[in-house]
């Protein structure tokens, strides 16, 4: 009878340790997922901040160029030319800024999908 009880106790012990191991594994995966998501979000926020600084710098550069060209213009035809030229510069800037925003969101979606598929973020 004691052999049967020992077998039953060892079977129950293995079952509870297996459950405990599974719970620890689930908790570890949950913590890793949370940390990876947090890391990805923080890195993206840093990138957004850097992009905002670059954009602000470019806007000031365009505004400075516009002001200096307006000061140099001596006629209405000169002003017209300045407005056309600076309008083209502004349109190019908006296009580049839109492409940068698109690439940013594409990179963000790629990173978050990797996190959810248990791949380490870049």
Secondary structure, 3 states (H helix, E strand, C coil): CHHHHHHHHHHHHHHHHHHHHHHHHHHHHHHHHHHHHHHHHHHHHHHHHHHHHHHHHHHHHHHHHHHHHHHHCCCHHHHHHHHHHHHHHHHHHHHHHHHHHHHHHHHHHHHHHHHHCCCCCC
